[in-house]
């Protein structure tokens, strides 16, 4: 157990250092959310107006925009497994005293630390967009960001553990990220779309992560995904994401131990 936590600490620290030293990656992780914010927020807000009573389109969309860099960075954390395998670093890790399960858990923990940094930067922009952010909201968001990052990085690691090339991984991730992004309720209320689209959105674990974060911003009376007639609260949505993440991480560890 001691070796497991030591492995988590070592790998998480390495992932954090790689992130802050990679300036293009740091910049690009925020470019797409800001582009979406400008195009959809500024462009559609006048057309759509108040999407929910007393909530304009930018206020509704912003929790999802905050999640976008977390989504992309966390899912793409799996590429580090492929990169380490291609350049031989993974072999050195596997012959070291580090615990194999701790290696993957450390990568997920590193993604969580990076997600908190990204979330903090996005929160700093919120007041300029008329999105209220108080101390209570921040304290609620911290565990929600960590849980969402954990689940998504576990998904990325599960896929990365099965891939042999960075090119193949990145192409596959494009097919995973964008459907999860557009079906998560970032740009529209899940309950106000076609029935088949609503069903797909509710099968998407990112939907519940964004819904929990949106409730932290706007309140349960404004947000809340309805499942079988029951409106999910913050804790319930977070629990769904955590359980899905645990399944993904368990699968990633199994595949990783079996293949490498």
N, C-alpha and C positions, 0 to 999 in steps of 0.2 A: 504493500500500500504506500509506503514511504517513497519507493522508487516510482510509483505511478504519479504521485503529485510532483515529484522532482522532474519527471519527464514533461508533465503539463507545463510547469513553470519555465523550463528551458526552451521548449518549442514555442510557447506563447511569446516569450521575450524575443525570440528570433523573428517571429512573424511581425511583431510590432516594429522592430528595427528595420526590417525590410520595407515596411509600408512608409515610414517617415523618411527613409532615405531615397525612396522612389518618387521624385517630384512629379513626373508626368502622370503616374498612377494617382497621386494625391489630387492633382488638378482635375483629371478626367472623371474622377468619382463624383465630383460636384457639377461638372459641366452639363450632363444630361438632365438632372433634376432642375437646374436653373433654366435650361432651354424649355423644358416642359412647362415650367412655371410662367415664363414669359409668354409662350405661344398660347397655352390653354388658359392661363389665368388672365393675362391682359387681353387676349384675343376673344375669349368666350364669355368673360364675366359680364360684359354689357349685353350680350345676346341672351344669356341664361338668367342673369340677375340673381335673385335669391333662390337657391336650389331647395332650401328648407326655410321655413319661416324664421326671420331674423338672422339667417346665416347666408352670407353671399358665397359665390362660387369659389373664390380664393380661400376663404376660411374653411370651406368644406374640403377643398382639395389639398390644403397645406399639410395635414397629417400624413397623407400619402406621399407627398413630395419629400417630406422628411424621411420617409421609409425607403425611398428609391435608392440612395447611395448605400444604405444598409443592405437592401436586397441584392444589388449588383456586386458589392464587395464581398458579402458573405457567401453567396453562391459561387463566385469566382475563386473563393479560397481553395477550392478543390484543385485548381490549376497548380498550386504549389506542390501537391503530391506528384503530379505529372512532371513538373519541372525538376523536382528532386530526383525522380526516377531517371529522367533522361540524362541528367548531368552527373549521375553517380553518387550524389549526396545521400540518397535514400539508403544505399547499400551500407554506407558508413554509419548511418543512424541505426540500421537494423542489427549490425554487429556490435554496437555499443551497448552499455548496460541499460540504456533507456528502455522503458516499458513500451511495447508496441501500441497497446491501447492508449497509453498516455500520450503517445506521439499525435494521434488523431484528436484526442481530447484537447491537447495543447493547441493544435491548429484552430479548433473551434473556439477555445478561450481567447486566442489571439484575435480572431475575427470579432469577438465580442468587445474587446478593448478598442479595436479600430472603429467599430460601430458606435461606441459611446463618444469617441472623438468627433466622428462625422455628425452624430446627432446633436452634439453641443454646438457645433458650428452652424448647423441649420436652425437651431433654436435661437441663435443670436440674430438671425434675419427676421424671425417671426414678428417682433414688435413693429417693424417697418411696414408690414403687410396687414396691420390691424388684427393680428392674431394674438390674443391674450396668452401670456405665459407667466404664471405665478410660481412661487416656490413649491406649492403643493403639486402643481402640474409636473414640474421637473422631477420631484421625488417619485411620482407615479410612473413617469416615462422611463426612468433608469432601468428598473427590472423588466419592463415591457420591451425595451430595445434589446436588452441582453437575451431575453427569451426568443425573440424573433430572429436575432442574429444567430443564436445557437441552432435553431431549427434549420435555417437556410444554409448555414455553413455545413451542417451535417449532411444536407442534401448534396451540396457541392462535393463534399468529401466522399460520399457514397458513389457518385458518378466518377470522380477523379480516381478512385481506387481501382476502377475497372478500365480506365483509359491508358493508352500507351503513348499518345502524342499530344502535344499542346494544341496543334491545329485542330485535331479531331475533337478535343475537349471544348475548345472555344466555339466551334461551329455548333456542337450539340447544345452548349449553354445558351446560344442565341435562340434556339428552338424551345428552351425551357424558360428563360427569363422573361421574354416578351409576352407569351401567353399568361404567365403568372402575374405579370405586371398589369396587363389590361383587364384581366378577369378578377382583380383584387378589390375593385370598388374605389380606386383612387379617383377616377374621373366622373363617376356616376353612382348614385345610390343603388345598391344591389337589388333592392325590392322594386325598383321602378324600371326594370328592363324586361325583355321577353323571357318567358318561362324557362326555355332551354338555356338561355344565357345565365339566368339566376341560379339554376341548378349547377352549372359548371363553376360559377363563382363561389358557391357554397362548398364545393369540393376542393377548392383551392385553399391551402392552409394560410397563405399570405393574407387572404381576406380577413381572417380572424385577428391576425396581428395588427393590421391596419385599423380594423374596427375598434380594437381595444385602445389603440393610440388615439383614434379620433374621439372616442368617449372621454379620454383623459383631457382632451382639448375642449370639446363642445358639450359634454355631459351625456348621460345615458338617455335622456329624453329626446335628444337630437339624433344620436347615432344608435347603433345596435342592430346586428344581423339577426333575423328571425329564422329559427330552425324548428320545423314541426310545430309552428305556432308559438314557440317560446323565444323571447328576445334575449339574446346572449348579453351578459354583463361583462365587465372588464375581466374579472377573475375567471369566468367561464371561457371566454375567448382565449385568454392567456394559457389556460390549462390545455385547450385543444392544440395550440401551437406547441406547447412543451411536450405533449404526448407524441405528436407527430415527429418532433425533433428527436425524441428519445428513440423512436423506431428507426429513423434515418441513421442516427449515430451508431446504433447497435448493428444495423446492416453494414455500415461503412467499416466498422471494426472487424466484423466477420469476413468481409470480402478482402480487406487489407491483410489480415492475418493468413488468409487462405492463399492469396495470390503472391504475396511478397515474402 
